[in-house]
Amino acid sequence: MDKITKQNLSKDKHVLGQAWNKTYKGYFSNKRVINSFIKSLKPYYNKFPKDLKIMYVCSGTGLLGEELVKNLIKKGFDPELTLLDISKKQLKENQNPCTIKINADLVEFKSRTKYDLVIMRSALDYFYEYNLQIKVLKRIKTLLKSNGFFVNQPASAHSIFDKDLLNDVYLSTKKIGHRNFQYFSELSKQHIKAGLEMPNKIGKSKDMAITNNNHEARYKINKKEVENIRELIKSSRYKLNNLKITRLGYKLKFNFPIYICKKLLKD
């Protein structure tokens, strides 16, 4: 793992383990958010083998994958779930003895096993640079069977201007880290360069709003850092949709579209 990616992951030290499910008012453990992911995938169930193998990359505790498996079992499937995450503490929170856990860096991970379904949620932005994200997508491609599916739900911006400023906001303090959030046109180009099909939007979850209070709780930023972020937003020359100034702080909004694709097969 390169130095900056490692630093990005280290910024989450305050919210690993049991604290993770309460982060951002429990957005990532919210039943409505999880069900929107499962609902979007249901039309593809008839394309899965009954004994499908699922890999959840950058899985954290694996809650989303576990809920998906429960739904698949109800529909008559016999799925096998594998979690891949760099954090031992996150994986340790998963107590399901039937779930395979792999503590590894996705960028460096290699597997002889191929999967019918690879899922990822709100993780690509941790890989802070455009070409590094392509490298991650290439790695995911190697995990897929020839007819396998990749489903990704990235933290996304409404416009390219919002995306760039969101990146700058996170970069404005060393306490948060260096991120590269998603925007559809850029993500599409990355997919093609990685040997994946164009991402096809199949659904979305409700937007997630993050305030300065949320960042203060998660990253322990101080009032001066909050004011620096406020000034960044106020100084923008563009009309912004995802970033707003509030009376004493700021509010950021992330979209969470759900995309599906397969790998490009060469003759």
C-alpha positions in Angstrom: 0.0 0.0 0.0 1.3 3.4 -0.9 1.9 6.0 1.8 -1.0 8.3 1.1 -3.6 5.5 0.8 -2.3 4.2 4.2 -2.7 7.7 5.7 -6.2 7.9 4.3 -7.2 4.7 6.1 -5.5 5.7 9.3 -7.8 8.8 9.6 -10.7 6.4 10.4 -9.1 5.2 13.6 -11.8 6.9 15.7 -14.7 5.0 13.9 -13.4 1.5 13.4 -15.2 -1.5 14.9 -18.5 -1.0 16.7 -18.4 2.8 16.2 -18.5 2.5 12.4 -22.3 1.7 12.3 -23.0 5.0 14.0 -20.9 7.1 11.7 -22.8 9.8 9.9 -25.9 9.0 11.9 -25.7 5.4 10.9 -26.0 6.0 7.2 -24.2 2.9 6.1 -26.1 0.6 8.4 -29.5 2.2 7.7 -32.0 -0.5 6.6 -33.5 1.8 3.9 -30.0 2.4 2.4 -29.1 -1.3 2.4 -32.5 -2.3 1.0 -32.1 0.2 -1.9 -28.9 -1.7 -2.8 -30.5 -5.1 -2.7 -33.7 -3.9 -4.5 -31.5 -2.5 -7.4 -29.8 -5.9 -7.7 -32.9 -8.1 -7.7 -33.6 -7.8 -11.4 -30.2 -9.5 -12.0 -30.9 -12.5 -9.6 -31.9 -14.6 -12.6 -28.4 -14.2 -14.1 -26.7 -15.6 -11.0 -25.9 -19.3 -10.4 -27.6 -20.8 -7.4 -24.3 -21.3 -5.6 -22.9 -17.9 -6.5 -19.6 -16.7 -5.0 -19.7 -13.1 -3.8 -16.6 -11.0 -3.0 -17.2 -7.8 -1.0 -14.1 -5.6 -1.5 -13.2 -2.9 1.1 -16.0 -4.5 3.1 -15.5 -3.1 6.5 -17.7 -5.2 8.8 -19.4 -6.7 5.8 -23.0 -5.7 6.9 -24.1 -4.9 3.4 -22.9 -8.2 2.1 -24.5 -10.2 4.9 -27.9 -8.6 4.3 -27.6 -9.3 0.6 -26.8 -13.0 1.3 -29.8 -13.2 3.6 -32.1 -12.0 0.8 -30.5 -14.4 -1.7 -31.0 -17.3 0.6 -34.7 -16.4 0.9 -34.9 -16.5 -2.9 -33.5 -20.1 -3.0 -29.7 -19.3 -3.5 -26.8 -20.9 -1.7 -24.3 -18.0 -1.8 -20.8 -17.9 -0.4 -19.6 -14.5 0.9 -16.0 -13.4 1.1 -15.0 -10.1 2.8 -11.8 -8.3 1.8 -10.6 -5.4 3.9 -7.4 -3.8 5.0 -8.6 -3.4 8.6 -8.4 -6.4 10.9 -10.5 -4.5 13.4 -13.4 -4.1 10.9 -13.3 -7.7 9.9 -13.2 -8.8 13.5 -16.6 -7.3 14.0 -18.1 -9.9 11.6 -19.0 -12.9 13.7 -20.6 -15.0 10.9 -18.6 -18.3 10.9 -19.8 -19.0 7.3 -18.3 -15.8 5.9 -14.8 -15.9 4.6 -12.6 -13.0 5.8 -9.4 -11.9 4.0 -7.3 -9.2 5.6 -5.4 -7.7 2.6 -4.8 -4.6 0.5 -7.1 -4.7 -2.6 -4.4 -3.1 -4.8 -2.0 -5.9 -4.1 -4.5 -8.8 -3.7 -4.4 -11.7 -6.1 -6.8 -14.6 -6.0 -7.1 -17.9 -7.9 -10.8 -17.9 -7.0 -13.1 -16.1 -9.4 -16.4 -14.6 -8.3 -19.9 -14.3 -9.8 -20.4 -11.0 -8.1 -18.0 -8.4 -6.7 -19.5 -5.5 -4.7 -18.0 -2.3 -3.5 -19.6 0.6 -1.6 -18.2 4.1 -0.8 -14.6 3.0 -1.0 -13.2 3.9 -4.4 -12.6 7.5 -3.3 -10.1 6.3 -0.6 -7.8 5.5 -3.5 -6.9 9.1 -3.9 -5.6 9.4 -7.5 -7.3 8.9 -10.9 -4.8 6.3 -12.2 -4.7 4.5 -8.8 -8.5 4.1 -9.1 -8.0 2.6 -12.5 -5.5 0.2 -11.0 -8.1 -0.8 -8.4 -10.7 -1.4 -11.0 -8.3 -3.5 -13.0 -7.7 -5.6 -9.8 -11.5 -6.0 -9.4 -11.7 -7.2 -13.0 -9.2 -10.0 -12.2 -11.6 -11.2 -9.5 -14.6 -11.6 -11.9 -15.6 -14.8 -13.7 -16.1 -14.3 -17.4 -19.8 -13.7 -16.9 -19.5 -12.1 -13.5 -20.9 -8.8 -12.4 -19.3 -5.8 -10.6 -21.7 -3.6 -8.6 -20.3 -0.4 -7.2 -22.0 2.3 -5.1 -19.5 5.2 -5.0 -19.7 8.4 -3.1 -20.5 10.8 -5.9 -20.9 14.5 -6.7 -23.6 16.3 -8.7 -21.1 18.1 -11.0 -17.4 18.1 -11.9 -17.1 21.4 -10.0 -18.6 19.9 -6.9 -16.4 16.9 -7.2 -13.2 19.0 -7.4 -14.1 21.2 -4.5 -15.1 18.1 -2.4 -11.6 16.8 -3.0 -10.1 20.1 -2.0 -12.2 20.2 1.2 -10.9 16.8 2.3 -7.4 17.8 1.4 -7.6 21.1 3.3 -6.7 19.3 6.6 -4.3 16.4 7.2 -6.9 15.0 9.7 -9.3 13.9 7.0 -7.1 12.7 4.1 -6.7 12.9 0.4 -9.7 11.6 -1.5 -10.9 11.5 -5.1 -14.7 11.3 -5.2 -16.6 10.1 -8.2 -18.3 11.8 -11.0 -20.0 9.8 -13.8 -18.1 10.9 -16.9 -14.8 10.3 -15.2 -15.8 7.0 -13.7 -17.0 5.8 -17.1 -13.6 6.6 -18.6 -11.8 4.7 -15.8 -14.0 1.7 -16.4 -13.1 1.5 -20.0 -9.4 1.9 -19.3 -9.6 -0.8 -16.7 -11.2 -3.2 -19.1 -14.7 -3.0 -17.7 -17.9 -2.1 -19.4 -19.5 1.3 -19.1 -21.2 1.5 -15.7 -24.9 1.1 -16.0 -27.0 2.9 -13.3 -29.5 0.5 -11.8 -30.6 2.5 -8.7 -29.6 4.9 -6.0 -29.8 5.3 -2.2 -30.9 8.4 -0.5 -28.3 11.3 -0.5 -26.0 11.6 2.5 -25.6 15.0 4.2 -22.4 15.6 6.2 -22.0 18.7 8.3 -19.0 20.2 10.1 -20.3 18.6 13.3 -20.1 15.1 11.7 -16.5 15.8 10.6 -15.6 17.1 14.0 -16.9 13.9 15.5 -15.2 11.6 13.0 -11.9 13.3 12.4 -11.6 15.6 15.4 -11.1 18.7 13.2 -11.0 22.0 15.1 -12.8 25.4 14.6 -10.0 26.8 12.5 -10.1 23.9 10.1 -13.9 24.3 9.9 -13.5 28.0 9.0 -10.9 27.1 6.3 -13.4 24.8 4.7 -16.1 27.4 4.9 -13.7 29.8 3.1 -13.0 27.3 0.4 -16.7 26.8 -0.4 -17.3 30.6 -0.3 -14.5 31.3 -2.7 -15.8 29.0 -5.4 -16.5 30.7 -8.8 -19.0 28.0 -9.7 -22.6 27.2 -8.8 -22.4 24.4 -6.3 -25.0 21.7 -5.6 -23.2 19.5 -3.1 -21.5 22.1 -0.8 -23.2 24.8 1.2 -22.3 27.3 3.9 -24.4 27.2 7.1 -24.6 29.8 9.8 -21.7 28.4 11.8 -20.3 25.7 9.6 -20.9 23.8 6.3 -23.0 21.0 4.8 -21.8 18.6 2.1 -24.0 16.3 0.2 -23.0 13.0 -1.5 -25.1 11.1 -4.0 -25.0 7.3 -3.9 -25.9 5.9 -7.3 -25.6 2.1 -7.9 -23.8 0.9 -11.0 -23.4 -2.5 -12.5 -21.1 -3.8 -15.2 -19.2 -6.8 -16.5 -15.7 -7.0 -17.8 -14.9 -6.5 -21.4 -14.2 -9.8 -23.1 -11.7 -9.8 -25.9 -12.0 -12.2 -28.8 
